[in-house]
Amino acid sequence: MVPRRLCLAPLRGVTGLTFRRCFARHFGGIDGAVAPFLTTLAGARIKPTHLTDILPERNAELPVVPQVLGKSPAELRTLLLAIRGLGYTRCDLNAGCPWPFVVKKGRGAGLLRDSELLSSMLETGCEIMPEGFSLKVRLGIDTPGLLLERMETINRFPLAEVAIHPRTARQMYGGTVDLGSFGACLAACRHPVAYSGDIRTPADLRRLEARFPAVRSWMLGRGVVADPFLPRLLADGGTPRDPAQLRLFLEDFLEQSRAELSGPGALLGRLKELWGYLHTLCAGGERLWKDIRTCRRPEEYERAVAAWFQDQPVFVAPADGIVEP
Ligand SMILES: Cc1cc2nc3c(=O)[nH]c(=O)nc-3n(C[C@H](O)[C@H](O)[C@H](O)COP(=O)(O)O)c2cc1C
């Protein structure tokens, strides 16, 4: 039997290089990550700075698959060649981004609307990354049937994996995942399928594995940012969450981010993205989140976090994300 694989989902603005490195150093339990998307660009040259997030020498701690977002096969070719030039033999195409301005332009989930364009993008991807081109998708744009309709197109290409987030673009990240439609797409897909959506607890993964035994690859996104102990809990169930471990992770994340970003605004912006999820793990988290959300200087941030560790470093077990109908 193929062993279970846990993968860090791409969350743009959250699971960038620094998060992935610090996560791998202090928590682990994840087999690999898909990086947040890089957009395709007009022109024949890709500036090296566009590829900073996926530089192989900085991604040694956690194997990463780059992801691209675009709708021009020519631009896709240029970007994939640059990514290949870094040594990658795997890459993922984003056909799931739900933001209306992305979808309207026919990118992200909007790619699902046009089967010919989707086909050209997959053809280009498989030509340049023959060892491992993959696709990350949603169920549809307004209604869930579109992905199932596109499965015939998707099945024509030798893809390494199709990761399905079982929501429509219209749902964004709200409402519940549609496991019935996921099952229908899983049955129709001839490629290995990865599941992505709302895994927050060991019980969630148990339920999903029982219902979809054919799935071996599970993506963890918001659940792992809200509870970085989750992958280890999924692996061996019983490890208690240790505040000292979280503290070391946060110190590393702060120092790395400070060295990388210019100015306190960018630094606080990144820390607030993280804490928007992480505060839910902390007893008294709403109060802590208010203090972090409103702070204007990094020193205020450090004081708020230090006070939580000093006063009440107690964790609140997350609620299940998967509720069966
Ligand atoms: C803030 C945010 C950024 C995201 N960025 C990406 C992205 O760059 N590429 C992608 O394929 N999916 C992206 N996603 C979707 C996630 O990868 C994932 O499929 C989705 O959040 C559901 O899984 P989760 O409930 O485990 O988070 C993003 C989601 C969020 C909330």
Ligand as a Chemical Component Dictionary entry (heavy atoms), coordinates in Angstrom:
data_LIG
# 
_chem_comp.id                   LIG 
_chem_comp.type                 NON-POLYMER 
_chem_comp.pdbx_formal_charge   0 
_chem_comp.three_letter_code    LIG 
# 
loop_
_chem_comp_atom.comp_id 
_chem_comp_atom.atom_id 
_chem_comp_atom.alt_atom_id 
_chem_comp_atom.type_symbol 
_chem_comp_atom.charge 
_chem_comp_atom.model_Cartn_x 
_chem_comp_atom.model_Cartn_y 
_chem_comp_atom.model_Cartn_z 
_chem_comp_atom.pdbx_ordinal 
LIG C1  C1  C 0 -4.744 33.023 2.501  1  
LIG C2  C2  C 0 -4.824 31.875 1.527  2  
LIG C3  C3  C 0 -3.931 31.840 0.460  3  
LIG C4  C4  C 0 -3.989 30.770 -0.461 4  
LIG N1  N1  N 0 -3.074 30.737 -1.497 5  
LIG C5  C5  C 0 -3.115 29.691 -2.370 6  
LIG C6  C6  C 0 -2.147 29.577 -3.431 7  
LIG O1  O1  O 0 -1.217 30.386 -3.584 8  
LIG N2  N2  N 0 -2.259 28.520 -4.284 9  
LIG C7  C7  C 0 -3.254 27.557 -4.135 10 
LIG O2  O2  O 0 -3.316 26.607 -4.929 11 
LIG N3  N3  N 0 -4.140 27.625 -3.130 12 
LIG C8  C8  C 0 -4.091 28.647 -2.251 13 
LIG N4  N4  N 0 -4.967 28.665 -1.199 14 
LIG C9  C9  C 0 -5.875 27.504 -0.977 15 
LIG C10 C10 C 0 -5.211 26.483 -0.034 16 
LIG O3  O3  O 0 -4.062 25.907 -0.610 17 
LIG C11 C11 C 0 -6.181 25.350 0.353  18 
LIG O4  O4  O 0 -6.546 24.614 -0.792 19 
LIG C12 C12 C 0 -7.445 25.877 1.024  20 
LIG O5  O5  O 0 -7.134 26.862 1.991  21 
LIG C13 C13 C 0 -8.230 24.748 1.705  22 
LIG O6  O6  O 0 -7.426 24.023 2.591  23 
LIG P1  P1  P 0 -7.320 24.350 4.188  24 
LIG O7  O7  O 0 -8.733 24.350 4.719  25 
LIG O8  O8  O 0 -6.495 23.199 4.685  26 
LIG O9  O9  O 0 -6.682 25.681 4.323  27 
LIG C14 C14 C 0 -4.944 29.727 -0.295 28 
LIG C15 C15 C 0 -5.817 29.772 0.799  29 
LIG C16 C16 C 0 -5.771 30.827 1.700  30 
LIG C17 C17 C 0 -6.735 30.821 2.875  31 
# 
loop_
_chem_comp_bond.comp_id 
_chem_comp_bond.atom_id_1 
_chem_comp_bond.atom_id_2 
_chem_comp_bond.value_order 
_chem_comp_bond.pdbx_ordinal 
LIG C1  C2  SING 1  
LIG C2  C3  SING 2  
LIG C2  C16 DOUB 3  
LIG C3  C4  DOUB 4  
LIG C4  N1  SING 5  
LIG C4  C14 SING 6  
LIG N1  C5  DOUB 7  
LIG C5  C6  SING 8  
LIG C5  C8  SING 9  
LIG C6  O1  DOUB 10 
LIG C6  N2  SING 11 
LIG N2  C7  SING 12 
LIG C7  O2  DOUB 13 
LIG C7  N3  SING 14 
LIG N3  C8  DOUB 15 
LIG C8  N4  SING 16 
LIG N4  C9  SING 17 
LIG N4  C14 SING 18 
LIG C9  C10 SING 19 
LIG C10 O3  SING 20 
LIG C10 C11 SING 21 
LIG C11 O4  SING 22 
LIG C11 C12 SING 23 
LIG C12 O5  SING 24 
LIG C12 C13 SING 25 
LIG C13 O6  SING 26 
LIG O6  P1  SING 27 
LIG P1  O7  DOUB 28 
LIG P1  O8  SING 29 
LIG P1  O9  SING 30 
LIG C14 C15 DOUB 31 
LIG C15 C16 SING 32 
LIG C16 C17 SING 33 
# 
